[in-house]
Each structure stands twice: as structure tokens, then as C-alpha cells.
């Protein structure tokens, strides 16, 4: 095949988008030049390639990432996602956005994010557990209750967090429930955590009314939030009298930003 027929691979733009957003905000608030340089880059980015033995006896190499954008305000905080389109640029952007989200509501955490390039639906439960535990071991040099606290994200849930917590606990020799959030209630999770993001969608302030809850009772709402968050948002809004209509489908990697 001639080189002219080969299309170049276009890498995700998320990191450049996040930096452009920061540059615009920094200009608006007249942020000092030295501080712009510091906050424009991530503090740490970790890439690992690790083997997992599959149920059929074969070994597959997975690629995972953990990025800490900034930890000056406290331990890093951010989810771990499993998706075929995960990339380092995406994880870096999401880590930066986590820093801003924590800062604007005065939560004393920095921003982090992580992920594995995988379609979890192609794995058995046994393979998913082995992959999760091996990844937890790889990033254990970064994470912990006083350093970096993972949480569920796209295609991860309380069970995944429980595996991570248990793996870290085995390495340390004692239970460390504070090492992750979003874990099941039985191992120290928080009630309402699963529905929290969806509730936030319906409770966010609106320029057209004093609260989005008031707006939801007056007109049809459209959701671009999928999965558990989308279901929680729709359920909460319907209880307030809103009617929902679907939006065009989006990729899993773009639903939680």
C-alpha cells in the first residue's frame, strides 16, 4: 500500500484542550507567569505495561496510566477508567480538570486520574480482577490515603475499588479503607455515593433560574450523561417533575467531563 493511502493516526486532543482552557482562565485572572508555567503541566505521569494471565492460559500485556496534576493543596484525587480509547493525553487532561474541580469548591485535594486501555466487557470477572489487582500493585508506589486516592470512573465500580483496596491492604499488612473512595458500603463506602454525580447534574446552578431543580420542573430536559450518573440524574429530575428526551450517543470517554 502506498504511503499516500495511509491515513495518519490522530491523537486525542484532550490535553491541548485542557491547556487552552487554562491559558484562557489564567489570562482572565492575570495569573503570575511563573505560576502559569507550573500549573500548565502535570506533576507526575506514570505509564506501566503489565502481564495478566487469561482464563485460556495465554498472557496479555495491558497498558495503564496514573497521572497527578498537582498535589500542593493536599493528596491527589481522581478516578480510574477502563476503556479501549484511554490515552495518556486524556488522562493528563482529566487530572488537570480534577485539580480545578477540587479547588473551586475548596476541597483540600489535588487532581489525579488513571486508566487502562481495555474493553472490560471482553474479560471474564476473574480476568478483570487479576488485571485490576496487578494494576493496583503497579501504581501502589503512587497511591495511598495520604498521597493519591483513586475512585470509580468509566467502566469501573465499587467492586473494582474493593479489589484495589484489598490489594493495597495485603501489601501493607493491614486494612486501608481510606485508600480509595466509591467502595461498597460493606467495606466502608459512603451511602449515596453512586447517585452523587447524577444528583449534582440536577442541582447545579442555572443562569436561567435560581436552581436547575426549579428549571427542571418547567421544561423538558436533555441528558448527555450516560451510565450510572445519567440514570441517577434522570431519576432525580423525574421526581421533580421533569420530562427527559435522549441526546445523540457519545463515546464513553467523553461522558464524564
C-alpha positions in Angstrom: 0.0 0.0 0.0 1.4 3.4 -0.9 2.2 6.0 1.8 -0.3 8.3 0.2 -3.2 6.0 1.0 -2.2 5.6 4.7 -4.1 8.0 6.9 -2.1 9.4 9.9 -3.4 8.4 13.3 -4.9 11.5 15.0 -4.1 11.5 18.7 -6.7 12.7 21.2 -6.8 16.5 21.7 -7.9 16.4 25.4 -4.6 17.6 26.8 -4.3 20.5 24.4 -7.9 21.5 25.1 -7.3 21.4 28.8 -4.2 23.6 28.5 -6.0 26.1 26.2 -8.8 26.4 28.8 -6.3 27.0 31.5 -4.5 29.6 29.4 -7.7 31.5 28.8 -8.6 31.4 32.5 -5.1 32.4 33.6 -5.2 35.4 31.3 -8.6 36.5 32.7 -7.4 36.5 36.3 -3.9 37.8 35.4 -2.2 34.8 37.0 1.5 35.3 37.6 3.7 33.9 34.7 5.7 31.6 36.9 2.5 30.0 38.3 1.1 29.6 34.9 4.2 27.6 33.9 3.8 25.3 37.0 0.1 24.7 36.6 0.1 24.2 32.9 1.9 20.9 33.2 1.2 17.7 35.2 3.5 17.0 38.2 3.8 13.2 37.6 2.8 10.9 34.8 3.2 7.1 35.2 2.9 4.6 32.4 3.1 0.8 33.1 2.9 -2.3 30.9 2.0 -5.4 32.9 1.1 -9.0 32.1 -2.1 -10.8 33.1 -2.7 -14.5 32.6 -6.1 -15.0 30.9 -8.5 -17.9 31.5 -7.4 -19.6 28.3 -3.8 -19.8 29.7 -2.4 -17.1 27.4 -0.7 -14.0 28.8 -1.9 -10.5 27.7 0.0 -7.2 28.2 -2.1 -4.3 29.3 -1.1 -0.6 29.4 -2.2 1.6 32.3 -1.7 5.2 33.4 -1.8 7.2 36.6 -1.3 11.0 36.4 -1.0 13.5 39.2 -1.5 17.0 38.0 -0.9 18.9 41.2 -0.8 18.0 44.9 0.0 21.3 46.6 -3.4 21.6 48.2 -3.4 18.0 49.5 -3.4 14.4 48.3 -4.3 13.8 44.7 -7.9 12.6 44.0 -9.3 11.1 40.8 -10.9 8.2 39.2 -9.7 5.1 37.3 -11.3 4.3 34.0 -11.3 1.1 31.8 -11.9 1.9 28.1 -10.3 1.0 24.7 -9.8 4.7 23.9 -7.9 5.6 27.1 -4.7 7.6 26.3 -2.1 9.4 28.2 -3.3 12.8 26.9 -6.8 12.0 28.0 -5.7 11.0 31.5 -3.5 14.1 31.8 -6.4 16.4 30.9 -8.8 14.7 33.3 -6.2 15.0 36.1 -5.9 18.8 35.4 -9.7 19.2 35.4 -9.8 17.3 38.8 -7.5 19.9 40.3 -9.8 22.7 39.2 -12.9 20.9 40.4 -11.5 20.3 43.9 -10.2 23.9 44.1 -13.4 25.7 43.1 -15.3 24.0 45.9 -12.5 24.3 48.4 -11.9 20.6 48.9 -8.3 20.1 50.1 -7.2 17.7 47.3 -5.2 17.9 44.2 -6.1 16.4 40.8 -5.3 12.9 39.5 -6.6 10.4 37.1 -5.9 6.9 35.9 -6.9 4.3 33.4 -6.2 1.1 31.5 -6.5 0.6 27.7 -9.0 -2.3 27.7 -12.6 -3.2 26.9 -13.7 -4.7 30.2 -16.6 -6.4 28.5 -14.2 -8.7 26.7 -12.8 -10.0 30.1 -14.3 -12.6 32.5 -14.8 -11.5 36.1 -11.7 -13.5 37.0 -9.6 -11.8 34.4 -10.9 -8.4 35.4 -10.0 -9.0 39.0 -6.5 -10.1 38.1 -5.9 -7.1 35.8 -7.2 -4.7 38.5 -5.0 -6.2 41.2 -1.9 -6.2 39.0 -2.5 -2.6 38.1 -3.1 -1.7 41.7 0.3 -3.2 42.5 2.0 -1.2 39.7 0.6 2.1 40.9 1.0 1.3 44.6 4.2 3.4 44.6 2.0 6.5 43.9 -1.4 5.9 45.6 -2.5 5.9 49.3 -4.8 7.7 51.6 -2.2 10.5 52.2 -0.8 10.6 48.7 -3.4 9.8 45.9 -6.9 8.3 46.3 -8.5 6.5 43.4 -12.2 6.4 42.7 -14.6 4.8 40.2 -14.9 6.2 36.7 -15.9 4.9 33.2 -16.5 1.1 33.4 -15.2 0.9 37.0 -17.3 0.5 40.1 -17.3 -0.4 43.8 -16.1 -3.9 43.1 -13.0 -2.6 41.3 -12.3 -0.2 44.2 -12.7 -3.1 46.7 -10.1 -5.1 44.7 -7.7 -2.1 44.7 -8.2 -1.5 48.4 -7.7 -5.2 49.2 -4.5 -5.4 47.2 -3.0 -2.4 48.9 -4.1 -3.8 52.3 -2.3 -7.1 51.5 0.9 -5.3 50.6 0.8 -3.2 53.8 -0.3 -6.0 56.2 -3.4 -4.1 57.5 -6.6 -2.7 56.1 -6.5 0.7 54.4 -10.1 1.6 53.6 -9.2 5.3 53.2 -7.0 4.4 50.2 -10.0 4.5 47.7 -13.4 6.0 47.6 -16.5 4.6 45.9 -16.1 1.2 47.5 -19.1 -0.9 48.7 -20.8 0.0 51.9 -19.7 -3.3 53.4 -16.1 -2.2 53.4 -16.5 1.4 54.5 -18.1 3.1 51.5 -20.4 6.1 51.7 -24.2 5.9 51.3 -25.4 7.9 48.3 -22.0 7.8 46.5 -23.3 6.0 43.4 -26.1 8.6 42.9 -24.0 11.6 43.8 -22.8 12.7 40.3 -26.3 12.4 38.9 -27.7 14.4 41.8 -25.1 17.1 41.1 -26.2 17.4 37.5 -29.7 18.2 38.6 -28.6 20.5 41.4 -26.1 22.7 39.5 -26.9 26.4 39.4 -28.5 27.6 36.1 -28.3 31.1 34.6 -32.0 30.9 33.7 -33.3 30.2 37.2 -32.2 30.2 40.8 -31.6 26.4 40.6 -31.7 23.8 37.9 -34.2 22.0 40.1 -36.7 24.8 39.5 -35.9 24.8 35.8 -36.4 21.0 35.6 -40.0 21.3 36.8 -40.9 23.7 34.0 -39.4 22.2 30.8 -38.1 19.2 29.1 -34.6 18.2 30.0 -31.9 16.6 27.8 -29.2 14.4 29.2 -25.6 14.0 27.8 -24.6 12.0 30.9 -24.6 8.2 30.5 -24.3 5.2 32.7 -25.0 5.3 36.4 -24.6 9.1 36.5 -27.2 9.5 33.7 -29.6 7.1 35.3 -29.4 8.9 38.6 -29.8 12.3 37.0 -32.9 11.2 35.2 -34.4 9.6 38.2 -33.8 12.6 40.4 -35.2 15.0 37.8 -38.3 13.0 37.2 -39.1 13.1 40.9 -39.0 16.9 40.5 -41.4 16.8 37.6 -39.1 16.9 34.6 -39.5 15.0 31.3 -36.5 13.6 29.6 -35.6 13.2 25.9 -32.5 11.5 24.7 -29.4 13.2 23.2 -27.2 11.8 20.5 -25.0 9.0 21.8 -21.4 9.9 22.8 -18.3 7.9 23.4 -17.7 6.7 26.9 -14.5 8.7 27.1 -16.5 12.0 26.7 -19.3 11.5 29.2 -17.8 12.5 32.5 -16.0 15.7 31.7 
